[in-house]
Amino acid sequence: MRFLIPIVVLAAVTVLSAIFIVDEREKALVLQFGRVVSTKEEPGLYFKIPLIQEVVRYDDRILSRDIDPLEITPLDDRRLVVDAFARYRIFDVNQFRQAVGVGGIATAENRLDSILRAETREILGSVSSNDILSSDRAALMLRIRNGAIDEARALGIEIIDVRLKRTDLPAENLDATFERMRAEREREATDERARGNEAAQRVRAQADRTVVELTSDAQRQAEIIRGEADARRNAIFAQAFGQDPEFFEFYRSLTAYDRALQGNNSSMVMSPDSEFFNYLKSPSGVAAPSQ
């Protein structure tokens, strides 16, 4: 009885080591001395020969791989740093095993990185930076994916999608780019100010010309009115002189006295017998008869 228990335990361990389970998230290969003898792609309970055969499992889900940032040079020589990622799945575990050997996922992803980096450089290097930064980048990502599909299939891998996460300028170029953008904006601002000053000068010149024209026209009209008023005044004086010449002469003499005998006038010396004083010497206000 003592010898029976170890035998039962050994038998149980042997049976358990011969059983393995494959769930829906994975695929499995049964290897015998490193050679593939069976492929298990459906979920379920399977058996293998203990100690002789081993099971290698591979993820059957869609996997994601971030590509290390790489620097590219588009057609316009404007260097860019591209950060991308890819989604893929293992579609043929036998081919995958033959391609990567015992390295598994790590080896496959390193080789996948090389494929995607080469395709990214080739595709993005054939267009301008504006195409990469515009809405056309979706078509570029599709071209990268399609270009890498055949090489990836040789690894037993199916590339489902490739996406560009970020597209930036290299750090050493940022300052120069910002300075160039600032200089461009300052140049545009200077041009706008120059155009504004030019327009302002035109407006001022037009306004000055309008002022001169209005002033000249007003002065012309004023001279016309003044001339007409002087003519009317002279006509009235002439009419008054014709009606009463003696009164007109008296009025003109008084006007002459008013203008000549002001306190701020210069001194003048005249003879008392001057005709200037005819009305002053007349007691009746009538001009004395000339001798």
Order of alpha helices (4+ residues) and beta strands (2+ residues): alpha-beta-beta-beta-beta-beta-beta-beta-alpha-alpha-alpha-alpha-beta-alpha-alpha-alpha
